[in-house]
Amino acid sequence: MKNITPRDISWLSFNARVLQEANDASVPLRERIRFLGIFSNNQDEFFRVRVATLKRMIQLGGKRANMHLEEKPQQILDEIQTIVLEQQSEFNRIWDGILQELKKEKIFFVDDTHLTKDQKIFVKKFFEEQVRSNIIPLMIESLPQLPYLREKSIYLGVVMHKKDSAYDHKYSLIEVPSKSVGRFVLLPSPGGEQRIILLEDVIRFNLPYIFSYFGYDHFSAHVFKVTKDAEVDIDNDVTTTFIQKILHGLKNRRKGKPVRFVYDKEMDAGLLEYLMKRLNLSRKDNIIPGGRIHNFRHFMDFPDVFKSKSTRRQPFAHPALLHSLRVTDVITERDIMLHFPYHSFDSVIDLLREAAIDPEVTTIKITAYRLASNSKVVNALINAVRNGKEVIVMLELRARFDEEANLEWKEVLEEEGVKVLIGIPNIKIHAKLCLIKKRSGKKIIQYGFVSTGNLNEKTAKVYGDHCLLTSNRNIMADINRIFRFIENSKTGINHLKACKTLMVCPTSMRKQLLQLINAEIKNARAKKTAAITAKLNSLSDVSLINKLYEAATAGVTINLVVRGIYCAQAEQKKLKNRMHAVSIVDEYLEHARVLIFHNNGNEKVYISSADWMIRNLDHRVEAAALITDEDIKQELKDIIHIQLRDNVKARILDNELSNNYVPSTGKKKVRSQIETYNYLYNKIPKQG
C-alpha cells in the first residue's frame, strides 16, 4: 500500500509521544513518573496484541490472521524490534534523570544493599508480616515443566551457590506479589526525607532467610517479565455457549505463547540461557535487556510522597445543571453536552439515579463496555430493578482485558434481576448509548444519551470525551432500533439499517462518511469553500485515507487531530498542502471523536464512538450523533479550534514520524486542555 504508514509503526510513534511527556521538564515530577508508567503499560499491551498478531500472520503464511492483514509482517516485526530497543534506551535515560530530580526533592530509592540498621530491622519485619505468606519459591531445575508464568507479574530469577564452589548452584523463581502487597514500601527515613524500597528488593534482602534450608551463602537475583499472546480465540462450536467460549478463550490467553522477554541486563548468563530455553525463545524473538526495574506500569500509582500538591484541575457541573433539582427535567426540555473531564461525570450518575427512583420510569436500557471497579452506574441500575423497573444492560464481554471483570459484573447484575445481554458473535457492541422510558399520563417520554466514552466514573476524570444528554425524538428512535438489533441480532439487522439520524456501524456509517467526503470534493471542484475537520483516536482505514487524499487533491482543506495511530501520509505534493494533522498528548487522554463537514456553509457536526479503523467501521456496533442544537455545535467547534491552535502539547504528524512540536515562536502559547477548561468554566454564570 503506497503512501500508508504501517499501523504498528505509527502506534510506536504515539507511544514515543507519551515518552516525550515523561521527558518534559515543565511537567510536574509526579506526572512524569505516571507517563513512564503509561508508556510501559501501553508497550505491554502492544506486545500482547499487535506483536502477537504479526507473529500469527507469519505462522499462517499470508492467510488472514484476523481482520488486519499486513503485507510484510516479518519486516514490520524487525522494525518494531529496532524501535523498541531505541525507546527502551531513551526510557532508561529519562528514568535516570527523574531519579536525580527526586533526590532534589529528598525522595530516594534505596535497594537491599544500602539499608541502615533501623531499615534492615523494618524490612525484615515487613517481610515476615506482609510478604512471606504471599510468596512460593519454585526450584525450577527439579520441575519437569516450567510453571505457568503470570503475564502481568514480575519474577525474581534467583541464583544461589556457595562461595567456595561456583559449580554447585541452584536456580529458583519467585513471583513478586505486587498485586497483594503493593510495589512500593516506605522506609523509616531521616527528617525531611522520604526513602522508598521496591518490593522485589525487600525479597532480595531476605533471600538468605528464605533459602536457609539449602545452606547456600551467596545469592543473586534479577527481575524479568514475560509478555504473552493475549488475543482471545472464540471457537465456533455451536454446542458451546457464548460464556463458555469466552472462558475458554481466557484460559487459552493464560497459555499464550511468549512474544517478549524483558530482563535485567545484569542477570546471570547461565540463568538467562536456561530461562530462554525453557520458554522456547531464541535470539530472534523480542529479547529486551533493560535496567534493574521492570513493570513500570505500577508507577502509574506511585505513592504521594511529594511536598507539592497536585495541580490537577477539578471537574465542575454543567452550567445548565447547576440550579436544577433534576437532570431529567433539564434534558426533557433541551439537549445538554457534557465535556469530560472538565464537566463532572456525576450528572450521568444523577440521571440514572433519578430514573431508578422515578415512579413514572418503566425501562432503562444501556450499553456497557468498561465499568469502574466500584461502579456507581451499576449501583444505580440495581436500585432501578429493586424499584420495579425493567433494566436491560448490554455488557460487552469481549472488551479486551476487561473480559473477566465483565463476567463478574454479569453475575452481580443478574443476581439482582437485571437482564444482561452479552454480545453478538463476530460483532462487538462499542456504541455508548442509554435509553430511558417513562409514562407521563398517556404519553411515553424517552430520553437518554449518546457518548464517545465509557460509562466509567474513574476514567471520566482523566479521559477527554463528549456525552450528549438528549430527549431528541429522532435520536431516541434510532437508539430504540439499535437495542432491538442487540436484543434480537439474528433477525434484527434491518433495525440497524432503518436508523435515520444516527450514523451506525456496521451498516451505514462507512457509506455515509464517504458521501459526506464526496460532497466536500464536489464543492471544492466547483470552487466553493470545502473543509473537513476530524478528531479521532486512530486513523488506519485505507479506503477512508485514500478518500481523504482524493479530497485534499481536489482542494478540500482537511484538519485532523489524531491521538494515536495515524497511517496517512499528508506530505505529498499532489495534496496541495491541504491536509494537516496533529496529535495532542497531555495531562488528559484525548479520547473523543468529533467530525465537522463544512457542507457548503451549513456545517454538519457529529460526535462518535467510532474511530476510522476497519474493526470499528465493519466489525462493531458504533453510533455517531448529528448535533442539531446550534449552541452545542458552536461549543464543539470552538473546542476543536482550540485544539488546532495548540502549540504547547500538539505534535505535527509528519511522514517521518518525528513527533516535532507545533512551533510557538512569535505566537501566544496555547495549551489546549487548559484553554478548554477555561473556556467551559467561563460559561458558568458569575454571581453578583
N, C-alpha and C positions, 0 to 999 in steps of 0.2 A: 504494500500500500504506500503510494508516494505521498509525501508531504503530511504524514501522520506519525507522531511520536508514539512509540510503544507505551501502552498504559502503565506497565510496571516500572519503566524507567521514569515516566512522568511522576508516578507516585513517590518514588525515591526522592525526586526533586522537591515534592511537597514536604516530605519529612526533613529534608535539608532546611526548609524554611522554619520548621519547628526548632531545629538545632540553632538557627540564627537567633531566635528569641532567647535561647539559653546563653548565647554568646554576647547578647546586647547589654552593655554595662548600665544603660539607662533603665533597664527592667529591674524591679526590686529583687533582692537576692533570693527570697523565698519563692518567687515566681520563676526565676531562672532555674532553680533546682526542680521545680514542678515541671518545667518544659523538658528537662533531661528525662524525667520520669515518663512524660507523654511520648517523647521520641522513642524511648526504649519499648514502651508498651505497643506503640504503632509498629515498630520493626518486628516485634514478636508476632503480631497478627499477620503482618505481611508475609513472613516466612511460613506461618501455619496454613495460610490460604493460598496466596499467589505463587510462592515458590513451589509449594506442594503441587499446585495445578500445573505449572510448567513441567515439573518432573513427570507428572502423569501423561502429559501430551507427548513427551519423548518416548515413554514406555509404550504408548498406544501407536506410535509410529505414524502420526499425522491424522489419525482418526479423531473425531471430535471428543474432547475430554469433558466438556460441558458446553455452555453457550458461547464461550470465548475460545477461538482457535487462532493462536499466534502462528505466523508464518515460519519463524525461525526460533523456536523455544530454546534450543541449546545456546544460540548466540546471545539471546536475552539473558539466560542464566549466567553466562560468562561475564556479561556486562554488569549484572547485579552484583556478582562476587567482587568485582573490582571497585564498584561504587561503595558497597557496604564496608569494605576494608578501609577505604578513604574516610568514610563517615565515622567509623569506629576510632580512627586516629584523631579526627577532629573532636569527637566526643571526649576522648581521654584528655586532650589538651584543654578543653573547656572546663572539665571537672577539676583538673589540677589548678586552674585559675580560680575557680569557685572556692576550692579549699583554702587558698590564700586569702580570699575575701572573707571567708568565715572566720579565719584566725584574727582578722582585724576587728571583728565583732566579738572576739573572745569565745568563739564556738569552735571546739576542737574534736576531730575524730581520733579516737585512741584505739590501737589494736591490742591484741593479747600480750604483746611483748613490752608494752610501755605503761603498765599499771603501777600505781602507787600501792603501798602496803594496805591502806584502807580500801582501795578499789579492788584489790585482789580478794580481800575478805568479802566484799559486796558481791563480786562476780561469782565466787564460789557458792555463796548463799543463794543468789538469784538462780543459778543453775540448778541447785538442789531443789528449790521450791517451785520454780516455774518451768524449767526446761527438761529436766531429766525424764519425767514421766511422758514427755511428748516425742522422745526420740528412740529409735530402734536401730542400733548399728548393724549393718549387714556385712558379714565376712564373705565377700563375693567370690573369692577363689575356690571356696568349698561348695559353691552352688552350681548345679549343672546348667542353669539358665540365669542370665542377668535378670534381677527383679524388675517389675514394672516401674518405670521412672515417670513420675508425675510431670505433666507438660508445663505447668506454671510454677514448679518448685525449683529451688536451687539445692545443689548437693555439695557436700564436702567429700572430696576424694582423699582418703587418709592413707598414708604410707607409714608403717611403723617398723622399726628394726632396732637391733642392739648396736651400740656404738662400736663394740669390738668385733662385730660381724656384719658387714654391709650386705652379705648374701642372704642372711636369714631375715626375711622381711614378710610382712603380710599387708594385703590391701583391704580396705573397708570403705563402705559408703554410709554417709549419714545424711538423711533429708533434713534440711534446716526448717524447723516448724514455724515459719514466718506468719502463717495464717492464724495459728492458735496463740502464739506468744507475742507477735509483733517483731518487726525487723530492728527497731531502734531501742536501745537501752540507755537511759540517762544515768550517768555515773555520779557518785559523790564528787563535788567539784569545789575548788577554792572559790572564795568570794568573788562575785562579778564574772565568773567564768561558767561555761557550760561544756561539759565533756560527754561525748557520745561514743558508745561502743556498739558495733553491729552484732546481731545475734550469732552469726557464724563465728565471730571472734570470741564470744562467750564460750561457744562449744570448743573452739581450738584450745582455749586456756585450760579446759577441763579434760582434754584428751588423756593425759596420764591417769586421771581418776576413772574415766570411762573404760579404759582398756587395762586397768591394773592387773586383771586376772592373767594376762599373757606374759607379763614380765619384761615387756619392751621398755627401753629407756630413751628412745628418740622417735619423735613424731613430726611429720609434716602433713599439712592439709591445705588443699586448694579448691576453690569453688569452681563448679561448672554447671551448665544447664543444657537441656536438650529441648529443641523445638520440633514438634511432630506435625505431620499432615493432619489438618483439622477439618478437612472437607467431610461433610456427613453424606454418605451414600444412602439414599432411600430406595430400598428394593421394591420391585413391582409385583410381589406376591399378593394376589387378590384375596388370599385367605387370611392375610395378616392385617390387623387393624392399624390405622394410621399412627396411633400412640405406640404400638409395638414397633413399628418401623422407625419412629423417632428414637426410641430407647435403644433399638438395635444399632442405629447409626451412631448414637453417642458412645456405645460400648466399643464400636469399631474405631471411633475417633481416639479413644484411650489407647488402642493398639496401633495407632497410626505410625507410619514409618518415619524415622528421624529425618528432618530436612535441614537441620543446623545443629552444630555442636559448638558452644561458646565456652571457653575455658581460660583460666588464669595462665598466662604465658609462662609463669614460674613453676607450673605443675611438673612433678616428677615425670621424666620422659618415659620411664617404663610403665607407669600407671596410665599415661596418656595413650600409649600404643595399645595397652590392654583394653581400655575402655572403647577405643575406636574399633578394635577387632570384635569385641562382644556386641557392639551396636551395629556391626556390618557397615561401618563408614570407611571411606577411603579419602585420600588427599584431594580427590576431585570433588568431594562434597563440600558443603559450606562449613568448613572447619575454621573457626574465627578465634584467634588468640586475642585476649583482652587483658584488662587490669585485674586487680585483686577483687573488685566488687562487681557483682552481676545482679541481674533482675532489678535494674534501676527503676522499673515501674513502681516499686514500693516508694520511691522518692516523691511520687505524687502526693503522698501522705506524710511528708517529712514533719517531724514534731515542731510545734510552735515554740521555738526557743529564742526567737528574735526579740530584741528590745523594742524595735519599731512595730507599730500595729499595722495590720493590713490596710492598704489604701483602696481596696475594692469598694466600689460604689454600691449602695443598697437599692434594690428594686422599689418601685413606688406604684401606687394604684393608678389606673387609667383615670383621667380627669372626669370622664362621664360616669364613672362608678364611685366617685369619692363620696357623694352625699346621698346615694340611693340606698335604701334598705335592702333591695334585692337586685341582683344582677339580671334575673329573669325579666323583671319589669322594664329594664332598660332595653334589652335586646329584642323584646317583642315589639318595641317601638322603632328601633333603629339598629343599624349594624355597628359593631364595635370591633376595631382591630387592636389586638394585644401584641406588643412587640417585646419578646423575651430576649435577654434577661433584664431589660430596662423596666418593663411593667412586671408587676408581681403575678406569679402563677396562681396565687390564692384566689383570684377571680374565677378561674376554671374550677377549682375545688369548691368554691362557694356556689357556683352554678349547679354542680352535681349534688351538693348537699341540699340546696333548695328543692331540687327535683325529688330528692329522696323523701322529704317530709311534706311536700305539697300534696294535699288530698286530691287535687284535680289531675295530677300527673298519673298516667296509666302505664307508660312504657319508656324505658331508656335502652337505646342500642348504641354500642360504642366499639371502636376498634382499638386494640392494644398491641403494641409491638415490643417496647421495652418499658417495664414498670420499675419504679423505685423500690428499694428493698423493704421499706416500711411505707407502703403506698397508701396515701390518703385518698387517692382515686378509688382504690379497691374498697377502702372503708366506707366511702360514700355509696358505692354500688351495693355493698352488703346491707347497709342501712335501708336502701331503697327496697330491696327484696323483703326485708323484715317489715317494711311498711306496706307490703302488699303490691308492690309494683312488679310488672314484668321487666326483667333485666336480661338483656342478651349482650354478651361480650364476645367479640371476635378476637381470640387470643392466638396470635401467630406463633406456633410452636417452633418454627424454623428461624426465628430471629437469631442470627449467628452469635454464639457464645452466651445467649440468654435462653437456650432451649431448656436446660434443667430448671432454671428459675421459673420459666413459664409453665412447665409441667407442674411445679409445686403450686403456682397460683391457680392453675386449673382445678386442682384438688380443693384448695381453700374456697374458691368461688362456688364450685358445685356442691360442696357440703352445706353452703348457706342457701342453696336453691337458685343460684344464677344459672341460666342456660349458657353454656360455654361452647362456642364454635371453634374448631381447632385448625382450620385452614383447608386449603384445596390442593390436591396433588398437582405438582408441577407449576403452581402459581402461588407466590407469596402475597399476603394481604399487607400492603405497606401504606395504604391511604390512612390519613389521620382524621377520623370522622366521628361525630356524635349526633344522634337524633333523639330528641325528647318529645313525647306526645302528651298533651293534656286536654281534658274536656273542660270547656267553659260554656255552661248552658248546653245548647245544642251544637255548638261549634267544636271542631277539633283544631287545636293550635299546635303547630310544630315549630321547634327551634333547636338550635344546637351549634355545632362549629365545624369548620374545615381548617386544618392546621398543617404547617410544614414540619412540625417536630413531634416528638413522642410525648405521651401522657406521663411524664416523669418529673415530679416536682424538684428532684435533686439536680438533674441535668438542666432544667429550665433556668437555673441560677447562673449557668455558665455557657449555655448554647444560645446563639442568636437565631430566633425563629419568629414566625408570624402566625397568629391564630385569629381567624375571623369568626366572631360570635355573631350569629345571624338567625333571623326568622324568615329570610327571603324565600318566598314560596317556590320559586323555580329551583333554587339550590336544594331546599329540603325535599322536593320531589325527586331530584336526582339521587340524593343520599338514600332515600327510600328504595330507589331502583337498585342501588349498589348493594344494600343489605338484602334485598330479595335475591340477588345473584349469589351472595355469600351463603345465604340460608338454603339455597337450592341450586348449587353450581352445575349439576348435571344437566338441568333443563333450562337454566336461567340466564344464559349468555345474552339473550335478547334484551334482558333488563339493562345490561351494560350498554348495549348498542342503542337503547332508547334514550340515554341521557342527552339532554338538550342544552344544559347550561354549563355543567362541569365537563372539562376535558378528562377523559377516563382512559386509563391503560387496563388491559392491553388492546382495547377495541378501537378507540378513536384518537387518542392523543397524538400519536406519531403523524397520522394523516392530517390532523388539524394544525399541528406545528408546521408541517410542510406547506400547507395552504397559507398560513399567516406569513411565512417567509416569502413564499411566491408572490403574495400581494405587495410586499415591500419591494421585491425585484421589479415587478410591473411598474410601480410608481417611480422607481429610480430610472428605469428606461424611458419613462415618459417625462423625465427631467423634473419630477416632483420630489419634495423632501421625503426621504425614506430612511428609517433608522430602526435598529433592534438593540435593545439592552437586555441582557440576561444575567442573572445572578444564580450560580449553581454550585453544588459541591464538586461535581465531576462532569466533564465533557469528554466522552470517548466514543460515542456512536458515530461510525464512519459516514453513514448516509446524511446525518444532520450536519456533520462537519463539512462535508462536500457541498451541501446546500448553502451553508454559511459562506464558503469560498465563492460559490456562484453569486451570492448576494453582494459580497464585497466587490467582486469583479464588475458587477453591474452598477456599482456606485452607492450601495446601501451602507450607511455608517453603522458599524457594529461595535458596541462596547460590552465587554464581558468581565464579570467579577467571579472568578472560579477559585475556590479554596484549595481543592485537592488535585485530582487527576485532570490534566489538560493536554489532550492529544493533538489539538490543532497546531498548525504552524502558520502564524499570522504574517511572518516576514517574507512575503512573496511579492515580486514585482507586479504580478497580474492583479493583486488585491487592491492596488492603487492607494496603499496606506490607509485603507478604510476600516481595518479590523484591529482593535486594540484589546488587550486582555491584561488584567492584574489579578494578583492573589493577595488577600489580607489575612495575615496571621498575627493575632494579638491576644489580649487577655481572655476574651471570649472566643468560643469556637463558632465561626460563621457557618451556620447550618441551613439557613433559609434558602428557598428557591423563589425567585421573582422574575417574571417575564414582562417586558414592555415593548409593544409594537406601535410604531408611530401611526400607522393606519390612516394616512392622508390627513393628519391633524386630529382625528377622533381616536385618541390613543386607547389601546386595549391593554389592560394591566391584569396579570394573573399572579396568584400565589399557588405553589405546587408542592406536592410531596415527592415529586419525581425528578431525579437527575437525568441528564441526557446520556444514558447508557443503555445498552441492549437489555440488560437484566431488568431495568426499570420499565422501559417502554414496551417490551414484548413478553415479559415473564412475571410481572407483578400487577396487582390491582393498585392503581395510583389515582389521585384526583387533583385537578387544578381548577381553582375557582376564579372566575372572572369577577373583578371588583367593579361594582356599579355605583357605589357611593363616591361622589366626586371628592369629598374631603379626604376619604381614606386613600383614594387613588393618588391625590396630591401628596399625602403623607408618605406613601410608599416611594413615589418618585423622588421626593426630597431626600429620603434616607439613602436611596441608591445613588443619587447625585453626590451626596456627602462622601460615600464610599469611593466614587470615581475620582474625587478630588484628594483622596488620602495620599499624602506624601511623607508619612512617617512610618506606617506599617504596611504599606502596599508595595508589592514586588512586581516588576514587569515580567510577564510570561513570554519569554522570547524563545526562539528556536534552539538556542544553545543551552537552555535550562540553567542560566547563570544566576537567577534569583537576585538581580540587581534591584535595589530600592528605587522607587519613583523619585526622581531628583526634586529637591525642595529649594534649590538655590534661587534666591531672589523672590521667593513666594512665601506667603503666610503658611506656617506649618499647620497641616490638618491631620489630626489623628481621628479617624472616622468613628471609632467606638466612643470616644469621649464627646465628640461633636454630636453624635446621635443621642447620647444620654442627655446632653444639654438641650438639644432640640426638643426632645419629648418632655423633659422636665419643665421646660419653659411654657409648655402648653397647659400646665396646671394653673388654674386661676389664683392670682395672688390676693391674699386677704388684706383688707384695709386700703 
